[in-house]
Amino acid sequence: MGQGNQGIRPKQSGKPTAKQPSLSQLRAFTAVAEHLHFRDAAAAIGMSQPALSGAVSTLEEALGVQLIERTTRKVLLSPAGERLAVRAGAVLEAVAALMEEAEAVRAPFTGVLRLGVIPTVAPYLLPTVLRLVHERYVDLDLQVHEEQTSSLLEGLAAGRLDLLLLAVPLGVPGVSEIPLFDEDFVLVMEQDHWLGGRADIPRDALRELPLLLLDEGHCLRDQALDICREAGRTEGAPVTTTAAGLSTLVQLVAGGLGVTLLPRTAVTVETGRNEALATGYFADPAPTRRVALAMRSGSARGGEFEEFAAALREAMRPLPVRLVAESP
């Protein structure tokens, strides 16, 4: 048998021992492993030296392994003790993480909140979200992930993400939506376009316009295509897909390559940087999209997320949107 196994008894067949290590025993052992001195280890964890020595001895009996080599001059870890000290430390760290998570559940808006946001929402709504969190939820560790809808839903299902901010409806089993607001789509075009500045654009104007859209995978592209189909746009009408983001899309519009549709919250940011762009608004009823929070159905933090949604609606009042009434 190699030295790496020295001090560890061979695994016995039959019924396992009924004794289980306690957290206090593991804590005592890891303190000795760190300090290699019983008095210093006892002082570090606030335990008397006899109690600490007894806890380590009881742990050795429970494990059937000698962990400590006691000499008159110093304390040494046995080869088995060196190996198991790492495991014991990992167990204590895991228990500490468990307690922190339980505390977060008991105290809403503490701990980590992993928020997923789609690219056509993130630049325009995150300033409002971050301001709310900084001012109202100071103990919340907000972590933001910008991804397309399909990736966000996969992350939510896998537990990688806790909450999503995106366009709905999703129609995904096991996912609950908390509506926030509706917003109109705005037509963006060159400055001298014949539709520029109008507030009564009929939807059927979309039938023949050279339309620029986002790449495949963006839900905004699908929404725009749905609007065009509702307006009677034929499959043969030109649709150019050359942009991965809205900023690039509006620059292509400014360059005379066509027109595009922007959600109302994006208009000021995306058109304010280029005087070559003009906007036009549709006649009622204007094409719209709904933005919502989404969570796993039955989430333990469901009440917390509902409260967060209500606070977000209030914070979004200055935005050019129509807030959705809170569910009864």
FENTA-V979724 format. One record per residue. N is the residue number from 1. RES is the residue in one letter. SS is DSSP state (~ for helix, > for strand, _ for the rest). Layout:
n	res	ss
N	RES	SS
N	RES	SS
//
This chain:
n	res	ss
1	M	_
2	G	_
3	Q	~
4	G	~
5	N	~
6	Q	_
7	G	_
8	I	>
9	R	_
10	P	_
11	K	_
12	Q	_
13	S	_
14	G	_
15	K	_
16	P	_
17	T	_
18	A	_
19	K	_
20	Q	_
21	P	_
22	S	_
23	L	~
24	S	~
25	Q	~
26	L	~
27	R	~
28	A	~
29	F	~
30	T	~
31	A	~
32	V	~
33	A	~
34	E	~
35	H	~
36	L	_
37	H	_
38	F	~
39	R	~
40	D	~
41	A	~
42	A	~
43	A	~
44	A	~
45	I	~
46	G	_
47	M	_
48	S	_
49	Q	~
50	P	~
51	A	~
52	L	~
53	S	~
54	G	~
55	A	~
56	V	~
57	S	~
58	T	~
59	L	~
60	E	~
61	E	~
62	A	~
63	L	~
64	G	_
65	V	>
66	Q	_
67	L	_
68	I	>
69	E	>
70	R	>
71	T	_
72	T	_
73	R	_
74	K	_
75	V	>
76	L	>
77	L	>
78	S	_
79	P	~
80	A	~
81	G	~
82	E	~
83	R	~
84	L	~
85	A	~
86	V	~
87	R	~
88	A	~
89	G	~
90	A	~
91	V	~
92	L	~
93	E	~
94	A	~
95	V	~
96	A	~
97	A	~
98	L	~
99	M	~
100	E	~
101	E	~
102	A	~
103	E	~
104	A	~
105	V	~
106	R	~
107	A	_
108	P	_
109	F	_
110	T	_
111	G	>
112	V	>
113	L	>
114	R	>
115	L	>
116	G	>
117	V	>
118	I	_
119	P	~
120	T	~
121	V	~
122	A	~
123	P	~
124	Y	~
125	L	~
126	L	~
127	P	~
128	T	~
129	V	~
130	L	~
131	R	~
132	L	~
133	V	~
134	H	~
135	E	~
136	R	~
137	Y	_
138	V	_
139	D	_
140	L	>
141	D	>
142	L	>
143	Q	>
144	V	>
145	H	>
146	E	>
147	E	_
148	Q	_
149	T	~
150	S	~
151	S	~
152	L	~
153	L	~
154	E	~
155	G	~
156	L	~
157	A	~
158	A	~
159	G	_
160	R	_
161	L	_
162	D	_
163	L	>
164	L	>
165	L	>
166	L	>
167	A	>
168	V	>
169	P	_
170	L	_
171	G	_
172	V	_
173	P	_
174	G	_
175	V	>
176	S	>
177	E	>
178	I	>
179	P	>
180	L	>
181	F	>
182	D	>
183	E	>
184	D	>
185	F	>
186	V	>
187	L	>
188	V	>
189	M	>
190	E	>
191	Q	_
192	D	_
193	H	_
194	W	_
195	L	_
196	G	_
197	G	_
198	R	_
199	A	_
200	D	_
201	I	>
202	P	_
203	R	~
204	D	~
205	A	~
206	L	~
207	R	~
208	E	_
209	L	_
210	P	_
211	L	>
212	L	>
213	L	>
214	L	>
215	D	_
216	E	_
217	G	_
218	H	_
219	C	~
220	L	~
221	R	~
222	D	~
223	Q	~
224	A	~
225	L	~
226	D	~
227	I	~
228	C	~
229	R	~
230	E	~
231	A	_
232	G	_
233	R	_
234	T	_
235	E	_
236	G	_
237	A	_
238	P	_
239	V	>
240	T	>
241	T	>
242	T	>
243	A	>
244	A	_
245	G	_
246	L	~
247	S	~
248	T	~
249	L	~
250	V	~
251	Q	~
252	L	~
253	V	~
254	A	~
255	G	_
256	G	_
257	L	_
258	G	_
259	V	>
260	T	>
261	L	>
262	L	>
263	P	>
264	R	~
265	T	~
266	A	~
267	V	~
268	T	~
269	V	~
270	E	~
271	T	~
272	G	_
273	R	_
274	N	_
275	E	_
276	A	_
277	L	>
278	A	>
279	T	>
280	G	>
281	Y	>
282	F	>
283	A	_
284	D	_
285	P	_
286	A	_
287	P	_
288	T	>
289	R	>
290	R	>
291	V	>
292	A	>
293	L	>
294	A	>
295	M	>
296	R	>
297	S	_
298	G	_
299	S	_
300	A	_
301	R	_
302	G	~
303	G	~
304	E	~
305	F	~
306	E	~
307	E	~
308	F	~
309	A	~
310	A	~
311	A	~
312	L	~
313	R	~
314	E	~
315	A	~
316	M	_
317	R	_
318	P	_
319	L	_
320	P	_
321	V	_
322	R	>
323	L	>
324	V	_
325	A	_
326	E	_
327	S	_
328	P	_
//
